[in-house]
Amino acid sequence: MRVKRAKSVDTKTIKKVTKLLKQQTLSGFNAGTGPSYFGGPYVQKLENKFQSYFKVKHAISVNSWTSGLHIAVNCLDIRPGSEIICSPWSMSATVASIVNNGCVPVFADIDLKTFNIDPNEIIKKITRKTKAILYTDMYGQSADVTNINKIAKKYNLYTISDGAQAIGSTLRNQFTSTFADIGGFSFNWHKHLDCGEGGMVVTNNNDLARKMKMLRNHSETHGYKFGHNYRMTEMCAVIVLGQLPKLKKFIRDREKIVDLLRRHTNFSVHFPKILKTHTHSYCSLPLFIDNHNCRDMMYDKLKDQYPVTNTFSRGPLNKLKLCKPFYKKMPNAEKLDKHLLDIDLSYDYTPNDLVRIATIINTCIEKCISKHDNALRT
């Protein structure tokens, strides 16, 4: 029997959602001019809470982080055909936000120790057409923002942080996604804060914030561009409002899981490297397994009992069929696809579960080592 998902919606929040349903107050948005252009009271309250919590000037709620990425690229007003550098190890929404805005994704390979885009690879990809860097903060740790921002400043590039998985993690005590021109988070069903589908864009740039607020709500009366319906419902806002005060606890609980697994697993399992001055919020736990056959054995033993995957999404983005026009070989991302064991941490693991997972991992490593030794003897 599989381990059960952790409960993310408490009784108090359920009562508030029930009240909204009875009142038929499902959304407070209107596309016309007036106060309702910016959403209902709970949407606006949530945005204010995010501004305060993450110490940013603007927080803009959306109905998904995919929508957030789309308006983040769109509001830059860069010419079609412009290049945006991004990671090949990310979800397809990252590259879709570039392509769907008429721009060209240019992949820069990752660091296998952190699973994030490598700043040294970014430099190699810059051309006169490059206009932005869209970096993904994979699994819960910010990318190497210090060096990425140095590159962006030198070449006058915009930066966008895809912090879908990294809410609550920090760099020098400042929250991930707040170092970029635009950042943001996902409230998808398996993220730290979960309302089913939803997201939040954050920025300290007044002009970009103004444009994104229009883009998420049609902007038909403002004459900027034809926008979209990317608006968050009042119910989603209420749910996330109930979870935000618990974010630090959610992260501490995941850190305890990781610490216990680290203590009980074999040295051949590589946990993500946490950069100096960074913290990790562990949306999931990516493990790099030296022997890919051993990784496959672990996955086969664990998959029916625990929420594990042996890749991310559909694998390296550069190898997706839809990315064929943009394909460039990405050795590290393509190697990771064969060595990754990813454990979802949004579940109620008991200490016995964690010891069992570690035991299965260690047993598989021992079998692989034994097979290797026997092969050498023959």
N, C-alpha and C positions, 0 to 999 in steps of 0.2 A: 504494500500500500504506500502511495506517495505521501510525502510530508505535505501538510496543509499550508495554504497561504496565510500570512499574518493578516490580522484584521486591521484595516486602516481607517474605518469609519466608526466613531464611537456613538453611543446612545444619544448624547446631546445633539450631535450633528444630524442624526436620523430624525430627531424631533423637529429640528429647524427645516430640514428638507420637506418633511411631511406637511408642515405649516405652509410652506411655499406652494406645494401641490394643491392644498385645499384652497388657497387664495388665488390659484391660477397665475401666480407671479413667476413665470418660467424664465422670462427675459425682460430686461429693462431697457434694451437698446431700441433706438429709432434712427433711421438713416437721414431724417430731416434735421434742420437746425434746431438748437435748443439743448437743455441739460441732458436729455436722454440720448443725445448723440454719443455720449461717453459712457453709456451703460447704466444699469440699475444700481441701487444703493450698495448691494453686496459686492458687485464687480468693482465699484469705485473704492469701497472699503478695503478689498483685497489688494488693489493696486497701491493704495496708501500704506498698507501694512508692509508690502514688499519694499517700497521706497525706504521706509524706516528701517526695516530689518537688514536689508542689503546695502544701505547707505548710498543710494543712487537717487538722481534727480527725477527719473521717470521709470515707471513700470507699466507695461501695456499688456493687458491680458488678451489672449487669443484662444481659439477653440482647439488648437493643437500646436505643438512646437514646429511641426512641418509648416503650418501657416506662418508662425513666427519667423522661421528662416526665410520664407518667401518674401515677406514684407521687409525683412532686414536687407536683403540684396536689392529689392526693388527700390527702396527709398534712397539708395546711393546715387541713382540717376546716372549710371555709367552707360556708355554706348554699347549697343549690341555687338557681339564679337569680342568684347573685352575679356581678358583672362582673369580667372580667380583661382588662386592656388588652394588646394584642399588635400585632406588626408584620404588615402585609399582604404583605410581601416575605419569605417564609419557606416552609418545607416544610409540607405539610398536617398533619404530626404535631403541629406547634405548636398549631394551632387545635383539632385532634382531642383533645388532652389536656385542653383546656378544656371542650369540648362533652361528651365522654365522662364527665366528672365532674359533669355537671349544671349547669355554669356557662355564662355568656354571653360570647363573645369580642367585644371592642370594639376595632376597628382604629384605630390612630393612624399617620398617614402617615410616610414615610421621608425622609431627607436624600439627595438624588440624588448628592451627592459622596462619601458614605461607604456608601450603600446600607443603612444601619441606621435604626432607628426614631428619630424626631426628638423630643427631650424637650419642645420647645415644643408639639408636637402632642399629646403625652401629657396635658399640663395641661388642654387643651381637652376631653378625654374623661372627666375624673374626675367621678363623681357619688357620691351617698350609697351606691350599691350597689357601688362599686368596692372590691375587696379585694386585688388584686395587679396587678403589672406583670410580664408575661412577655416579656422582650426577647430578640431573636435577634442573635447576634454573626455577621453575615453575612460569608461568604467567607474569614474569617480575622482580622478585626479586631473587638475589643470595641466594643460600642455606647458611647455617651457616658455611662458609668456614674456619673461624678462628679455630673452634673446629674440623672440618673435617681434616684440614691440620695437626693439632696436632696428631690426630689418625694416619694419613698416615705416619707421620714422625716416630712415636713410633714403628709402625709395618712394616716400610720399604715398603710402598705400593705406587703404581702410583695413580695419581688422574686425572680424566677426567671430565671436566665441560660441561654438555649438556646445553649450553646457548641459544638454539634455540629461546626461547621466551624472553630473557632478555637482548638483545643488548642495550647498552647505560646506563644501571643501574650501580650503583657503590657501593663499600664498602670502606670506608675511602678514598674517592676520587680516587680510582683505579677501573678500569672497571671490571665488572663481566666477568668471564671466563679467566681472565689473572692471576688468583691466582693458577690455576691448572697446572700440567705438560702439559696438552693439553686442550684447550677449543675451543669454536666456536659458530657460529651463523647460522641461517637459513634465506634464502631470498625467502621462499615460499610465495605464493600469499597473505596470510593474516598476514604476519609479518611486522615489522616496515619498513624495507627495502625490496622491493618486485620486483623481476624480473621474477616472475612466479615460477621458480624452481632454486635453487642455494644455496650455502653456503660458509662459510669461516672458516678455521681452524686456530687457533693461538697458538703459543708456543714460549717459550724462550730457548728451548732445541735444539741445533744445530743438534745433531744426529737424534732426532725424526723428525725434520723438513725435513732433507735430505731423510729419509726413506719414509715419507708421500708424498713428491714430486714425488718419484719413483712409489709409490703404486697407485697414481691417474692417472699415464700415462704409464701403462704397465710394465715399468722397464725391458723390454726385452733385452736392450743393456747394462744394468748395473749389472746384475747377482745377484740381491738381492733376490727378490721373483717374481713370476708371479703377475703382478699388474692388474689394471682395467682401464677402460675408464671412469674416474670420472671427466673429464675436463670441465671447464666452457667455454661457447661461448663468442665471442667478444661482441655480442649484450647484453647478460646478464651483462657483465662487464660495458658497457656503461650506462646501466639503473641504476645500483647500484651506479656508480660514480656520477650520477646526483642527487641521493637521499641522499648520505652520509652527505653532508653539511647541510641538513635539519633535521638530526636525532634529534638534541636537540629540535627543534620546534615541531616535531612529538610527542615527549615525553611530552612536555609542554601542547600540545593540549589535550592529553589523561589525564594528571593530572587535567586539568580544568573540564573535564567530570566527573572524579571520585569525585572531590571536590563538585561539584554541587549535584551529586546523594547522597553523604554522608550527605549533609546539609538537604536534603529533605526526607530521608528514615527513617523508624521507627527503634527504638533501638533493635528490635529483629533480625535485619539484621547485620551480622558481616562481616566487610570489612577485607581484609588481614592485619595481623599484620606486620608492617615494623620494622625489627630489628634495634637496635641502630647502628648508623653509616652507615646503608644501605639506598639506594634509590630504587625506584620501577619504572620500565618503562612501565608497564601495557600493555602487549601484549593483554590481555583481563582483565576483572574485575571479579574475582571469589568472590561470596557472599556465606557465610555459613548461611543457614536458619534453625533456631532451630527446627521448626516443619516440618517434611518431607512432610506431606500432604499439608501444606501451600506452600511449595516449588513447589509441583506439580501443585497447583492451579495457582501460579504465572507464571509458565512455559506455561501452557495452555492459559493464557490470553495474554501473550507477544509474543509467538512464531510466530504468523502470521503477526506481525507488525515489530518486531525487531529481530536482529540476536542473539538469546540466545540459550544456550544448558543446559541440566540438568545433564550432566556428562562431562568427558573429554575423547575424542577419543572413545574407546570401554569400558571405565570403568577401574577398577583396573587391572593392568597387570597380577597380580598373579591369577586372575580368568579367563583369556583368555584360550580358549581351547588348544592353542598351548603351553601354559605355565603349563599345568597340571603336567608334570614331575617335575616342580620346585615349585609347589604350597605349600605355607605356609600361614596360616591365618594372614591377616593384618587388625586388627580391625579398625584402624583409616582410612585407605584408603577405606575400605569397607563401613565404616560409611559415609564418604564424598560423596560417590556415591549416597547416599539417601538425602543429604542435600545441594548439590551444585546447585547454579544458576549462570551460567557463561555468561557474556555479552561481545560480541565481540566489541572492540573499534576502529576497522579500518573502521569506517563508518562516514558519515557526519551527526552527531547529531545536531539538533538545540536545543536551550534552552527549547523550547516547548516540543520536544521529550523527553528530560531528565526529565522534570517535569511530563510528562505523564507516563513515566516508573516508577518514584518514586510513583506517585499516585496509579498506579495499584498494586505495591508492598505493599504499606500501606493499601490499601483497602482489599487485600487478608489477610493480618495479622489481620486486624480488624474482618473479617469474621471468621477466625480461632479462635480468642479469644472469639468471641460471641458464636460459636458452643461449645467451651470448657466449657464456663460458663453455658450454657443451659444444657449441659450434667451433670454437677455437681449438678444443681438444681433438676434434675429428679432422 
